[in-house]
């Protein structure tokens, strides 16, 4: 079980290590994940994976791995 208070949905690259911890066989290599969900931009010095692509598909996959609660939903319990 992983718990985070930080929303990371806008940068899929930040989710890769968490996905690896919970379901390593889902995306065995970052390149596969990054090329599909991080909108890679090939630059002179290397590839930039700071973007986002295919967010609906990634959210569908993540819905099987994580439970997301918004602050408004849990504020009374904090």
C-alpha positions as CSV (number, residue, x, y, z in Angstrom):
1,X,0.0,0.0,0.0
2,X,1.3,3.4,-1.0
3,X,0.0,6.6,0.4
4,X,0.6,10.1,-0.9
5,X,-0.9,13.5,-0.3
6,X,0.6,14.9,-3.5
7,X,-1.5,14.9,-6.7
8,X,0.8,13.6,-9.5
9,X,-1.7,13.2,-12.3
10,X,-0.4,16.2,-14.3
11,X,3.0,14.6,-14.7
12,X,2.8,10.9,-15.4
13,X,6.6,10.4,-15.1
14,X,6.2,11.0,-11.4
15,X,3.8,8.0,-11.2
16,X,6.2,5.5,-12.7
17,X,8.0,4.5,-9.5
18,X,4.8,4.2,-7.7
19,X,3.3,2.0,-10.4
20,X,6.5,-0.1,-10.3
21,X,6.1,-0.6,-6.6
22,X,2.5,-1.8,-6.8
23,X,2.4,-3.6,-10.2
24,X,5.9,-4.0,-11.7
25,X,4.8,-6.2,-14.5
26,X,2.4,-3.6,-15.8
27,X,5.2,-1.4,-17.2
28,X,8.5,-3.2,-16.8
29,X,10.5,-0.3,-18.5
30,X,10.2,3.4,-18.2
31,X,10.7,3.9,-22.0
32,X,7.6,2.0,-22.7
33,X,5.6,4.0,-20.1
34,X,7.2,7.3,-21.0
35,X,6.7,7.0,-24.8
36,X,3.0,6.2,-24.2
37,X,2.1,8.6,-21.4
38,X,4.7,11.3,-21.0
39,X,4.6,13.0,-24.5
40,X,8.3,12.6,-25.1
41,X,10.1,15.5,-26.8
42,X,13.4,14.6,-28.4
43,X,15.9,17.3,-27.7
44,X,19.6,17.8,-28.6
45,X,20.8,16.5,-25.2
46,X,18.2,13.7,-24.8
47,X,14.5,13.0,-24.4
48,X,12.3,15.2,-22.2
49,X,9.5,13.2,-20.5
50,X,7.9,16.1,-18.6
51,X,4.8,16.1,-20.7
52,X,1.5,14.2,-20.6
53,X,-0.2,12.1,-23.3
54,X,-3.1,9.6,-23.4
55,X,-4.4,10.8,-20.0
56,X,-7.8,9.0,-20.3
57,X,-6.1,5.7,-21.0
58,X,-3.7,6.2,-18.1
59,X,-6.5,7.2,-15.7
60,X,-8.3,4.0,-16.7
61,X,-5.3,1.9,-15.8
62,X,-4.7,3.8,-12.6
63,X,-8.3,3.3,-11.5
64,X,-7.4,-0.4,-11.0
65,X,-4.4,0.5,-8.9
66,X,-5.3,3.5,-6.8
67,X,-8.0,5.1,-4.8
68,X,-8.2,8.9,-5.2
69,X,-9.8,11.0,-2.6
70,X,-10.2,14.8,-3.0
71,X,-9.6,17.2,-0.1
72,X,-13.3,18.1,0.0
73,X,-14.2,14.4,0.5
74,X,-12.0,13.8,3.4
75,X,-11.5,17.2,5.0
76,X,-13.8,16.5,7.9
77,X,-11.7,13.4,8.7
78,X,-8.4,15.2,8.8
